[in-house]
Amino acid sequence: MSSVAEEINHDVKITKTILLNTGSVEQKREEIRDYLHKTFQLEEQLYSTLKHDEAFYLRPESLRHPLVFYYGHTATFFINKLSLASLIQRRVNPRFESIFAVGVDEMSWDDLNEANYDWPIISEVQTYRQTVLTLIDSLISTLPLELPITWESPFWPILMGIEHQRIHIETSSAIIRQMPLEHLQQHSTWNVCPHVGEAPSNELLNVESGRIKLGKDKNHKTYGWDNEYGEKVVDIEEFSASKYLVSNAEFLSFIKDNGYHQKRFWTEEGWNWVQYKKPEHPLFWIQKDDRYLLRTLLEEQEMPWNWPAEVNYLEAKAFCNWLSEKKGKPIRLPTEEQWQHLHQLHNIPDQPEWEQAPGNINLEHWASACPVDHFAFGEFHDLIGNAWQWTETPISGFDGFEVHPLYDDFSTPTFDTQHNLIKGGCWISTGNEATKHARYAFRRHFYQHAGFRYVESTQPMEKPSAMYETDTAVSQYCHFHYGPTYFDVKDLSAHCVQLCLEQLQDKPTTRALDLGCAVGRASFELAQHFDAVTGIDFSARFIRIAHQMQQKGKIHYELIEEGEIVSYHEQTLEHIGLSNNRDNIEFFQGDATNLKPQFTNYDLVLAINLIDRLRTPAVFLNDIRHRINVGGLLAIASPYTWLEEFTPKENWLGGIRKDGEPYSTLEGLKDHLGEHFKLVNDPTDVPFVIRDTSRKFQHSFSQLSIWQRTVGGQ
């Protein structure tokens, strides 16, 4: 490659996250435009390591989609968020924006069934990506911009898309690192560190006590994800921490001591993983005869023993337990607070403030790890960069945590005590990932470019708890779906299902779709009568509860009694008589106006309190007939509470004046559905009650209309 091209690659690699409060408006537009284009270019340079298009469709990581998904996903994310924010009025490619939408790979309810995907050819995805890039570029020129940029700014979803894309550059690199080499080719952007040698001897160094404050406030000068905001103040007792990250050579001692075969070193979760995966060494190690090689991004090389050992949490924890036994000391991983304290003591400049990265981070040095003694921070090394550092801390929100309305499932699905924080970034961490406030977490069996350091500490750790759901909206729906009835009003979900069943007599009951299922009550009701039930909701916060109820048969949440006084509740499926057939349900996150192709052939589609919360309800009504078998039923229950914050007025189905006369939503439904459906019931007002506090309740009515798909509804 020419030196000019190398300079371009270097410029694309070394970028910094945007400052939200500096410069003029026009300067800021150009900074964001430059950041956007460099992010797309960097992602293209990563995918250019794939030798042929067929490599995009391989699954080197069984817990994640093939790379074609991520190639399309980062562009789709922009469109879905810009659409949700009402900054664009039309989708670019509804099919792509369905199949590339949801990428919460590690959730056990994620849809990784390849039979459900008809992936497009790569040239189509490339064209789509370029169209999206051009669209965002034009928005940067035309959207109103005021400084500083805040959560409410129309530029926030653009920054959200860019930072999300940079996350996926890193996670995609971890997938590529597992792909067979015959499918890959070298690229000058991804240069491996040439420094290898013997590992230094590790030792524990004293760290003084102190007080730290975690979290940042809403007027912080850089973009942040929801879990970074809020506040937590902690007193840190004196402890000792390893001078270096654990090197490959140091981890080898654990392997040679038969560590992978001794149950006492592993947590119960870790030992179950060992029994299942049968590992003999970390994922990126390759054993050939009596020697080890290391897999880097695009090649295999002789083991660099002085580089950090990249492992999952379970392996890191087992090593600490092994070392603790060897030393007779309380050795473990650091907590998030201890990592932050160590960082704070060394006054490390934060990206984007540094002139040059003080560690192996932000792609400013190599496209691989490097020796653990290469970057010093006082006596310690690699306090940031080189490899992410596993902590003992399961991620949760700080005091004051709130979800961003455009991305309500960024953090909350991980607040389950099953996802541990990684801190400090690695060689390919860029943008927000390379800042000190970054908080990312993975399931403990997952691999990233992550290693660890260990500490000797007697300070008690907080016990993780996901016992009670505290999100007010989610808790309210938990009680609405599974709590007691009030004022002799039946449960809305159960009542609607009952009325649907009355119309289904002598009709097939094979498959049902609960659309806008929220936390799942109607899905469990339907499962008592149908062979297979699909529950879909736009909110991952709701789907998480539905899935928890399915898996455990119970949920816990807190409710507001008055003011700051709360009460604690448990609800079970057994208590309401719905514990049978729950395995017949599949829950998915999805958009009712842009469903994936596999959601079809239903005998009943039930949509409770959904249509007046859709941005384009007519799109839903026009599409849904393709999902229902001839003779099958569509049941729509709604209080018809049309609000412009959810549905632009021009998209309301009714509740308007048409040609000067009142035009009801029922009339609108008849006009939209009449060609393909016939109304089979007398529309019924079904009451429901939602509890706000112990003395405040909402008493409302949904009108239930039931429509049968006719033979002509093709």
Summary of the structure (lengths in Angstrom):
residues: 714
radius of gyration: 27.1
end to end distance: 55.6
largest distance: 86.1
contacts: 2333
relative contact order: 0.09
helix: 34%
strand: 21%
